[in-house]
Amino acid sequence: MALATATIDFCALRANLARVKSLAPDSQVMAVLKANAYGHGLVPIAQQLADADAFAVARIEEALALRTGGITKPIVLLEGFFKASDIEIMLANNFQTVVHDEYQLEALEQAQLAGAIKVWLKVDTGMHRLGINPESINTFYRRLKDCPYVQDEVNLMTHFACADDNQDAYNEAQLQLFQTLVADKPEPLCLANSAAIINYPQSHGDWVRPGLMMYGVSPVKNTFSAQLQLTPVMTLSSEVIAVRPVRQGEPVGYGGHWRADKDTYLAVVAIGYGDGYPRHAQNGTPVLINAQRYPLVGRVSMDMITVDIGPDPSAVAVGDEAIMWGRELAIEEIAACADTIAYELLCNITPRVSYQYIASS
Ligand SMILES: *Cc1c(COP(=O)(O)O)cnc(C)c1O
């Protein structure tokens, strides 16, 4: 019986996908499954998303793992392919590719294929990470249309840099630039990640690309999932393995970083950064035991954390479940306590954690 456990609730997942669809009723959904489905388990999550229209990943290996797992839906490679030899693999496996650079276009033009690949042309409207320059869109578009190995329909996409902040004028600027660039091109459009799905209905287009919100986590700044009618899919928990007294003035954990300011009891919980619990979680980060929030104290170790349960040792017993985040304890709050974002916490779950898949109602 493993200690650190990620319990994954399929009902919550499906409800969140339904929420995406109610927010963007006229768009098709490309469900983003990169990084092991944000730490939730690639194939088990894909199997539950029958209502998605396509899947998206960041690496061809992730796409191949979906096929090996029996997933037959179209899969989009969000960063495209990196080697010309990947093109045959894409064709054989019904992968679609983003084209964001000249080298990809040239490789497609020089390919010798028995079929054609579906392409998503990515335009950089201000993120300045991937994407062709706005000035080159017409050239790229024309060359893709002329390429015999590219399917006739050339989807057009872009990505927002600041969609998590609905007060940021940059979003409107990106949206307007994109609309200007694509106005003369009768093709499917795809712009919105989770934050834009929520904050910018005018960006929905023909396809949306939800990641984080499907997992029930808020993509919007200073907002929790419940406010957005999303349900956390993952609960990360472990067990109390010791309850022990500590006296006023005694230091706890590596570096003696925290000292008890009065006599108290500690619960030691079997989870640490070796499981993906963030080492930078500060003193006071809440841990839920028996429906009660207790503060983390002292440094997070590889395999354990220490929690201050106060003067009554009967409040917590060895073997009690401790919850790090989940439905009753927002991962957004834990991320803030660790000076990071929920995305990183989810992706950092390590192979030592056991996965338990459930369907609550
Ligand atoms: C990861 C990713 C998404 C999903 O982003 P969320 O914020 O998790 O919704 C969408 N589009 C692209 C290009 C991505 O890389």
The ligand as a Gaussian input file, in Angstrom:
#p B3LYP/6-31G(d) Opt

LIG

0 1
 C       -0.195000      24.153000     -22.922000
 C       -0.858000      24.891000     -24.024000
 C       -2.234000      25.168000     -23.966000
 C       -3.073000      24.882000     -22.754000
 O       -2.853000      25.900000     -21.810000
 P       -3.694000      26.003000     -20.445000
 O       -3.267000      27.292000     -19.866000
 O       -3.264000      24.850000     -19.611000
 O       -5.124000      25.932000     -20.824000
 C       -2.817000      25.768000     -25.059000
 N       -2.078000      26.097000     -26.145000
 C       -0.756000      25.856000     -26.224000
 C       -0.010000      26.249000     -27.437000
 C       -0.103000      25.262000     -25.168000
 O        1.203000      25.035000     -25.242000

